[in-house]
């Protein structure tokens, strides 16, 4: 089968690989119908994810149809349409039982698919711990509607949840890329008093402003003024950093009000400086880390109920055979690309 493969730093290739087989009683085999490219895939390509294994099939954003299940799998069966979670998790360890599934202690726990074990930019994928990692897609929800439920939408939903957004809050989201937009949509569900989105790229600002006119949109140069004009307490109540740019972490904490909350869901290519002397007296609370993708069933219910829609993010579509071109477009940020959908059906 065709599978997009991490060869070495800076090099991915579409290769022919054997189809996956069940290796454990808790495994499932999923025929991938639709996949996508994530910025985290680019971090692997750039060498910024040391745990990524050369030779692995990349990709962790996907939906598909269950083809086979191990004897211990009870939650899905062959023929089910499913969303695949970015994380594999056992559901049993202390971290899973407390909702911190990114820190699952299973050997396959956390971000494994497309990083440490073969992922889903391929015709088929093996999903360990399938009862936790696969969620049936509700009837009436299309593949494109469900495509981001297991990763970037799970990230945005998790970011909004742990940020404890209240109706009186002003929320600043830094970054209007795919994760930032998913964070914005998830924050909207909590009905904050004001929502501000900061984005460096003009076409992304227009993407948000034209579709969600109730959101205040600004660029990094005007962000501090926009926040000051909207926030009488000297900054936003909640700042969510979803950009991962050169100066976006600094912008995030500077735009938070004293005793405010800064949530960081961005993945950086370089270490970030925590200038505690400059922060002294702001008394900020920081929440950071990878997504805990345990909300996918709830997210799919919200999609089915029409309360959240990420399909506008799909701006370009490709076949798996053209995935090199999809990557070049996504990495270049050309032609107004937000997200690509890659059809993985066998020719």
C-alpha positions as CSV (number, residue, x, y, z in Angstrom):
1,X,0.0,0.0,0.0
2,X,1.0,3.6,-0.4
3,X,2.3,5.3,2.8
4,X,4.0,8.7,3.3
5,X,7.2,8.0,5.2
6,X,9.7,9.9,7.3
7,X,13.1,9.1,5.8
8,X,15.4,11.5,7.6
9,X,15.4,15.1,8.7
10,X,14.0,17.2,5.8
11,X,12.9,14.3,3.8
12,X,9.5,12.5,3.5
13,X,8.7,10.0,0.6
14,X,5.6,8.2,-0.6
15,X,6.6,4.5,-0.4
16,X,5.1,1.1,-0.9
17,X,4.7,-0.7,2.4
18,X,3.0,-3.9,3.6
19,X,-0.5,-3.5,4.9
20,X,-0.8,-3.4,8.7
21,X,-2.0,-6.4,10.6
22,X,-3.4,-6.9,14.1
23,X,-0.6,-7.3,16.6
24,X,-2.5,-7.2,19.9
25,X,-6.0,-8.1,21.1
26,X,-6.8,-4.4,21.6
27,X,-5.7,-3.3,18.1
28,X,-7.9,-2.3,15.2
29,X,-7.1,-1.9,11.5
30,X,-8.7,1.1,9.9
31,X,-9.0,1.7,6.1
32,X,-8.2,5.4,5.9
33,X,-10.6,7.3,3.8
34,X,-9.5,10.9,4.4
35,X,-6.4,12.3,6.0
36,X,-4.8,15.7,6.5
37,X,-1.4,17.4,7.0
38,X,-0.7,19.0,10.4
39,X,1.9,21.5,11.4
40,X,3.2,18.8,13.8
41,X,4.1,16.7,10.7
42,X,6.2,19.6,9.5
43,X,7.9,19.7,13.0
44,X,8.9,16.1,12.4
45,X,10.2,16.9,8.9
46,X,12.2,19.8,10.4
47,X,13.8,17.6,13.1
48,X,11.9,19.3,16.0
49,X,10.4,16.1,17.3
50,X,13.3,13.9,18.6
51,X,11.0,11.0,19.5
52,X,9.9,10.6,15.9
53,X,11.2,7.4,14.4
54,X,12.8,7.4,10.9
55,X,10.9,5.0,8.7
56,X,7.6,5.7,10.3
57,X,4.5,6.4,8.2
58,X,3.5,10.0,9.2
59,X,0.1,11.4,9.7
60,X,-2.2,11.6,12.7
61,X,-5.3,13.4,11.4
62,X,-7.6,10.9,9.8
63,X,-11.0,9.2,9.5
64,X,-11.8,5.9,8.0
65,X,-13.6,2.6,8.2
66,X,-12.8,-0.2,10.6
67,X,-11.6,-3.3,8.7
68,X,-10.6,-5.7,11.6
69,X,-10.5,-5.7,15.4
70,X,-8.7,-7.7,18.0
71,X,-10.5,-10.0,20.3
72,X,-10.5,-7.5,23.2
73,X,-12.0,-4.6,21.2
74,X,-15.6,-3.9,22.2
75,X,-16.4,-0.3,21.2
76,X,-16.1,-0.6,17.4
77,X,-16.6,-3.3,14.9
78,X,-15.7,-3.9,11.2
79,X,-17.7,-1.5,9.0
80,X,-17.9,1.3,11.5
81,X,-16.9,4.8,10.3
82,X,-14.5,6.2,12.9
83,X,-12.5,9.3,13.8
84,X,-9.0,8.5,14.9
85,X,-7.6,10.2,18.0
86,X,-4.2,11.8,17.7
87,X,-3.3,10.0,20.9
88,X,-3.5,6.4,21.8
89,X,-4.3,5.8,25.4
90,X,-5.2,2.9,27.6
91,X,-8.0,4.4,29.7
92,X,-6.8,2.6,32.8
93,X,-3.7,4.2,34.2
94,X,-3.7,7.1,36.7
95,X,-3.2,9.7,34.0
96,X,-6.0,8.4,31.7
97,X,-8.4,8.1,34.7
98,X,-7.8,11.8,35.5
99,X,-8.2,12.9,31.9
100,X,-4.5,13.4,31.1
101,X,-4.5,10.9,28.2
102,X,-1.5,12.6,26.6
103,X,0.6,11.2,29.5
104,X,-0.8,7.7,29.3
105,X,1.8,5.2,30.7
106,X,1.1,2.5,28.1
107,X,4.1,1.9,25.8
108,X,1.9,3.2,23.0
109,X,0.4,6.0,25.1
110,X,0.4,9.7,24.0
111,X,1.3,10.8,20.5
112,X,2.4,7.6,18.9
113,X,0.5,7.5,15.5
114,X,2.6,9.1,12.8
115,X,5.5,9.7,15.2
116,X,6.6,6.5,17.0
117,X,4.4,4.0,15.1
118,X,3.0,4.1,11.6
119,X,0.3,6.7,11.1
120,X,-2.5,7.5,8.7
121,X,-1.1,9.2,5.6
122,X,-1.6,5.8,4.1
123,X,-4.2,3.5,2.8
124,X,-4.6,1.7,6.1
125,X,-3.4,2.1,9.7
126,X,-3.2,0.0,12.8
127,X,-4.6,1.7,15.9
128,X,-3.5,0.3,19.2
129,X,-5.9,0.6,22.2
130,X,-8.7,1.0,19.7
131,X,-11.5,1.2,22.2
132,X,-10.0,4.5,23.4
133,X,-8.4,5.7,20.2
134,X,-11.4,5.3,17.8
135,X,-14.8,7.1,18.0
136,X,-17.7,6.1,15.8
137,X,-18.8,9.0,13.6
138,X,-22.5,9.8,14.0
139,X,-24.9,9.2,11.1
140,X,-25.2,12.3,9.0
141,X,-21.7,13.6,9.8
142,X,-19.4,13.5,6.7
143,X,-15.8,12.5,6.6
144,X,-14.8,16.2,6.0
145,X,-16.9,17.3,9.0
146,X,-15.2,14.7,11.3
147,X,-11.7,15.0,9.9
148,X,-10.3,17.3,12.5
149,X,-12.2,16.0,15.5
150,X,-9.3,13.8,16.7
151,X,-6.5,16.4,16.6
152,X,-6.7,20.1,15.9
153,X,-10.3,20.4,17.0
154,X,-9.6,18.3,20.0
155,X,-6.7,20.6,20.7
156,X,-8.8,23.7,20.4
157,X,-11.6,22.2,22.5
158,X,-9.1,21.1,25.2
159,X,-7.5,24.6,25.2
160,X,-10.8,26.3,25.7
161,X,-11.8,23.8,28.4
162,X,-8.7,24.1,30.5
163,X,-8.8,27.9,30.2
164,X,-12.0,28.0,32.2
165,X,-13.5,30.7,30.1
166,X,-16.4,32.6,31.7
167,X,-19.2,34.7,30.2
168,X,-17.6,38.0,31.5
169,X,-14.2,37.2,30.0
170,X,-12.3,38.8,27.2
171,X,-10.4,36.1,25.4
172,X,-7.4,36.7,23.2
173,X,-6.3,33.9,20.8
174,X,-3.0,34.3,19.2
175,X,-2.8,32.6,15.8
176,X,-5.5,32.2,13.2
177,X,-4.1,29.1,11.6
178,X,-6.0,25.9,11.7
179,X,-5.4,25.2,15.4
180,X,-6.2,28.9,16.3
181,X,-9.5,28.8,14.4
182,X,-10.5,25.5,16.1
183,X,-9.6,27.1,19.4
184,X,-11.7,30.2,18.5
185,X,-14.7,28.0,17.6
186,X,-14.4,26.1,20.8
187,X,-14.1,29.3,22.9
188,X,-17.3,30.6,21.2
189,X,-19.2,27.6,22.7
190,X,-18.4,29.2,26.1
191,X,-19.9,32.6,25.1
192,X,-17.2,35.0,26.4
193,X,-18.0,38.7,26.5
194,X,-15.4,39.5,23.8
195,X,-13.2,37.4,21.6
196,X,-10.1,38.8,19.9
197,X,-7.9,36.9,17.4
198,X,-4.4,38.1,16.6
199,X,-2.8,36.9,13.4
200,X,0.3,38.1,11.4
201,X,-0.9,37.0,7.9
202,X,-3.4,39.3,6.3
203,X,-5.3,36.6,4.4
204,X,-5.8,34.6,7.6
205,X,-7.2,37.7,9.3
206,X,-9.6,38.1,6.3
207,X,-10.5,34.4,6.6
208,X,-11.7,34.9,10.1
209,X,-13.2,38.4,9.7
210,X,-15.3,37.3,6.7
211,X,-16.8,34.3,8.4
212,X,-17.1,35.3,12.0
213,X,-17.9,39.0,12.0
214,X,-18.5,39.1,15.8
215,X,-14.8,38.4,16.4
216,X,-12.3,41.3,16.7
217,X,-9.3,40.6,14.4
218,X,-5.9,42.4,14.7
219,X,-2.3,41.9,13.7
220,X,0.6,41.6,16.2
221,X,1.6,45.2,15.9
222,X,-1.8,46.5,16.9
223,X,-2.6,43.6,19.3
224,X,-1.6,45.3,22.6
225,X,-3.7,48.4,21.7
226,X,-6.7,46.3,20.7
227,X,-6.5,44.4,24.0
228,X,-6.0,47.6,26.0
229,X,-9.0,49.2,24.3
230,X,-11.2,46.2,25.1
231,X,-10.0,45.4,28.6
232,X,-10.3,47.9,31.4
233,X,-8.3,45.7,33.7
234,X,-5.1,46.1,31.7
235,X,-5.2,42.9,29.6
236,X,-7.2,39.9,28.5
237,X,-8.6,37.6,31.1
238,X,-7.6,34.6,29.1
239,X,-4.9,34.4,26.5
240,X,-4.5,31.2,24.4
241,X,-1.3,30.9,22.4
242,X,-1.9,28.8,19.3
243,X,0.7,30.2,16.9
244,X,4.1,29.0,18.0
245,X,5.9,31.9,16.3
246,X,9.1,33.6,17.1
247,X,7.6,36.3,19.4
248,X,4.1,34.9,20.1
249,X,4.8,33.6,23.5
250,X,6.1,37.0,24.7
251,X,3.0,38.7,23.1
252,X,0.8,36.2,24.9
253,X,1.9,36.9,28.5
254,X,2.3,40.7,27.8
255,X,-1.3,40.9,26.7
256,X,-2.7,39.1,29.7
257,X,-4.1,41.1,32.6
258,X,-2.6,40.8,36.1
259,X,-3.7,37.5,37.6
260,X,-4.8,36.4,34.2
261,X,-4.4,33.0,32.6
262,X,-2.1,32.1,29.7
263,X,-2.7,28.8,28.0
264,X,0.0,27.6,25.5
265,X,-1.0,24.9,23.0
266,X,1.5,25.9,20.3
267,X,4.4,23.6,19.5
268,X,7.7,25.6,19.0
269,X,10.7,24.9,17.0
270,X,12.9,26.7,19.5
271,X,13.0,27.0,23.3
272,X,11.0,29.9,24.7
273,X,12.3,32.4,27.4
274,X,10.4,32.8,30.6
275,X,11.5,36.2,31.8
276,X,10.4,36.0,35.4
277,X,11.8,39.4,36.4
278,X,9.8,41.1,33.7
279,X,6.7,39.2,34.7
280,X,7.1,39.9,38.4
281,X,3.9,41.3,39.9
282,X,1.6,40.1,37.0
283,X,0.9,37.0,39.0
284,X,0.1,35.0,35.9
285,X,-1.1,31.4,35.7
286,X,0.3,29.4,32.8
287,X,-1.1,26.2,31.4
288,X,0.9,24.4,28.8
289,X,1.4,21.1,27.0
290,X,0.1,18.8,24.4
291,X,-3.6,18.1,23.8
292,X,-5.4,15.7,26.1
293,X,-7.7,14.3,23.4
294,X,-10.3,12.7,25.5
295,X,-13.2,14.9,24.3
296,X,-13.7,13.4,20.8
297,X,-17.1,11.8,21.5
298,X,-18.4,15.2,22.8
299,X,-16.9,17.0,19.8
300,X,-18.6,14.7,17.4
301,X,-21.9,15.2,19.1
302,X,-21.4,19.0,18.8
303,X,-20.7,18.5,15.1
304,X,-23.7,16.3,14.6
305,X,-25.9,19.0,16.4
306,X,-24.6,21.7,14.1
307,X,-22.9,23.6,16.9
308,X,-19.4,23.5,15.5
309,X,-18.2,23.3,11.9
310,X,-14.6,23.1,10.8
311,X,-15.2,22.3,7.1
312,X,-14.4,25.9,6.0
313,X,-10.8,25.1,7.0
314,X,-10.6,22.6,4.1
315,X,-9.4,24.9,1.3
316,X,-7.6,22.3,-0.9
317,X,-8.1,18.6,-1.7
318,X,-5.6,16.0,-3.0
319,X,-5.2,12.3,-3.7
320,X,-2.7,10.4,-1.6
321,X,-0.5,10.0,-4.8
322,X,-0.2,13.8,-4.8
323,X,0.7,14.2,-1.1
324,X,4.1,15.7,-1.9
325,X,2.3,18.5,-3.6
326,X,-0.1,18.9,-0.7
327,X,2.9,19.2,1.7
328,X,4.6,21.8,-0.5
329,X,1.4,23.9,-0.6
330,X,0.7,23.6,3.2
331,X,4.2,24.4,4.2
332,X,4.4,27.4,1.8
333,X,1.1,28.8,3.1
334,X,0.4,29.8,-0.5
335,X,-2.9,30.2,-2.3
336,X,-4.8,30.9,0.9
337,X,-4.3,27.3,2.2
338,X,-5.7,26.6,5.6
339,X,-5.9,22.8,5.6
340,X,-5.6,20.1,3.0
341,X,-7.8,17.0,2.8
342,X,-6.0,14.0,1.4
343,X,-8.1,11.1,-0.1
344,X,-6.4,7.9,0.8
345,X,-8.7,5.5,-1.1
346,X,-6.8,2.9,-3.0
347,X,-6.8,3.7,-6.8
